[in-house]
Amino acid sequence: MDEKGGMNYSEYVAILSGNTDLLDKARLEKKIASLEGERKAFQRSKGDSRIRLETLLANQASNSDIIARARQDMADFESRVQYDKEGKKLNPLKIDGVTGSDPKVIAARLHEIEDKERTHGQPVPIGSLYGFEIVVKTDTTVKEGLDFCENRFFVRGTGKLLYNYNNGRLAADPQTACRNFINAFDSIPRLIEKYTRDNADIEKEIPVLKQVVDETWKKEDELKQLKAELATLDRKILLSLKSVDAQEANTEGVTEIRPEPQAPSVAQPAPSMPGDPAVPAASEPYVHRMPDYMAHAAERKPPVLSAMPKTISIKELMSAGKEKVVIGGIPQPEDGTEKPQEKPKWRMKL
């Protein structure tokens, strides 16, 4: 009845019945329901934590694999890269179908591939740089019911990871477009740093989740004890109901009827009419008596007829009469006694 933990319906019924066992049972059922709800919430939280832990462990393993492959690619690049006298990285870019190292010719071929190539989401090799593959991949997006295709360029090493510069888009300037791939190697250290940072955050969260997953509910024994008490109380209530049924069976068929006392009836005097003489109050209550003509048995017998009365049918009556026979109707007034009906007078109301 009270939302803040007051009396519920079962307790209310138990109080009305006057049976303390029923009240104790209602209270036990209330405690058991509360503990079972708490246990259900604990198990739900534990299940969510387990799923979260499994997801983080899978992400940690995936991040560690990416870090290992990226480090291998970085080691391969550092062992193969060449520098000029000023310490600038050389760019010996090779594109399929292009001979020589003229940046304008290479950039023209790259822009041609960018406009015409369609790889359907799969990276396709088109050249090489320091032993790494130069690949192009077509990304398709749908906008307002139309397909839009965009080609992007990447560098791929032995770890099958794709590295890009400027999000894989080529610049319009030939020199900048050709250096797109040598600049893509600068993203490898940043990639390793990102996944290493993600794993560090995962390492902080894993111990907390493991503690929640390995934890057990501490009120399980209390819930079992309450259920045992409830079972004992149910048996007690059942035995008391059986004893009541046995008593009712022994007294079945015996019914005691006690007449209800009735108050003596007092005759009320008839109401007096105006002009009637005053009647003195009766000293005794009025008692109804049978009339004298009904007191004798002979007078209560029905009269005896000497012969049956003569009857005549309506058809015979109509045949015998010469004039019209009126069987029933409204009697007409006698001559001279009928009053003429007054006609309504019309009056004008201003």
PEBELQUI-V165043 format. One line per field, one symbol per residue. phi: phi as a letter, one per 40 degrees, with the letter a starting at -180 (. if undefined). A space follows every 10 residues. Layout:
phi->???
This chain:
phi->.cccgccccc cccccccgcc cccccccccc cccccccccc cccccccccc cccccccccc cccccccccc cccccccccb cbbcccgccc bccbbcgbbg bcdccccccc cccccbcbbf gbcbcbiaaf gcccbbbcbb bbbfgbcbbb cbbbbbbccg cbbabffgbc cccccccccd cccccccccc cccccccccc ccccccdccc cccccbccbc cccccccccc cccccccccc cccccccccc ccgbbcbbcc cbcccbcccc ccccgcccbc cccbccbcbc dccbcccccc cccbccaccc bacccccccc ccccbccaic cccccgcccc ccccccbbbc
